[in-house]
Amino acid sequence: MKKNIIKYLFIIILGISFIYIILDYNIGIPCVFHKITNLYCPGCGITRCLKSILTFNFYQAFRYNALITILLPFFTLYFIYSFVLKKDFKIPNFIWYILLFIIILFGVFRNIPYFSYLAPTII
């Protein structure tokens, strides 16, 4: 149990360091979908969103990617409960289908001019 916690803490620290290095040195991860289609995918702005969350700037995190800002606490709780505490927690398939539908809908809406507030803000 203790080895698992140390392993997960190491992965989290490595991920946080990765986000800071990428954004502090302007080494952005280009979105291939955006480069090819000039449309925003549901994941555009995630790295900047996570960095804003790490600096407790939740408003800016919401502006970069609203869906991730809303879903991140739920995924964090699921991760802790399932992988760190090793509790048997099964999410029903229909919940995953609903989540997939929401992600696709978010990807469509953020490219409609009327919903331009869903597009990631430019730094």
N, C-alpha and C positions, 0 to 999 in steps of 0.2 A: 504494500500500500504506500509506504513512504517513498519507494523508488519511483512509483508512478507519479506521485505528486511532484517530485523533483524533476522528472522528465517533462511533465506538462508545464511546469514553471519555466524550465529552460526553453521550451518551444515558444511560450508566450513572450519571454524576454527577447528571444531571437526575432520574433515577428515585429515587436515594437521597435527594436533597433533597425530592422529593415525598413520600416515605414519612415522613421526619422532620417535615415541616410538617403533614401530616395527623394524625399521632399526637401531636405536641407540643401542638397547638392543639385537640385532640379534635374534629376535623372528620372524623368517620368516614364511610366509604363504606357506605351501607346496602345490605344484600343484599336485592334485590327478591324472590327466591325465598323467603327466610326470612320476610320481611314478609307475603307472601301465604299461605304454607302453614304457617308456624311450624315448618318442618323445616330442618335444616342441609344446605346444598349441599356438594359436595366442595371448593368454594373458600372457604367461610366461615373467616375467621381468617387469610387469606393476608397481609394488610397487617401485622398484628401479628406474624405469623411472620417476615416479612422484616425487620422492625425488630429483632426479637430476634436474628436471625442477624447483623445488622449490628453489634449490640452484644455479640456472642459469647456470648449466653445461649441455648445450643442446647437445653437442657432445656425452657425456656419456649417456644421456637420449636416444639419437638416437641409440646408441649401445645396450642398454638394450631392447628396443622395438621400432622399427622404425615406425610401423604403428600407435601406440598411439601418438608418438611424432608429427606425421604429422596430425592426425585427432583431437587432443585435442583442437587446436584453433577453429576449426569449431564447435565442440560440445559445447565449452564454449560460443561462440556467440549464438548458437541455444538455450542454456539454459538461457542465459540472456534475449534474445529476447522473448522467449516463456513463461518462468515461472516467471521471475522477473518483466519484463515490461508488462506481460499479453497480448501480441500482438498475434493475431490469425495468426499463421504461420504454414502452413501445407506443409510438404515435401511430394512430390508425391511418391507413392508406388514403382515405378521403381527405384528411387534413393536408397530406402532402400534395394531393391533386388541387385542392383549393389554393395552397401556397403557390404552386406552379402557375395556376390561372392568374393569381394576383401579380406575380412577377411579369408574366407576358403582358397583362393589361397595363402595368406600370411602364413597360418598355414601349408600348404603343402610345399611351397618353403623353409621355414626355417628349414625343416628336410632333405632336399636334400643336400648331401655333397658339390656339386658345389656352392650352395648358403649359405655356412656356415657363411658368414658375417651377415646373418639375424638372426642367433641363438643368444640368450642373452649371453652377456659376463659374465664370472664368476668373482666374487668380489675378 
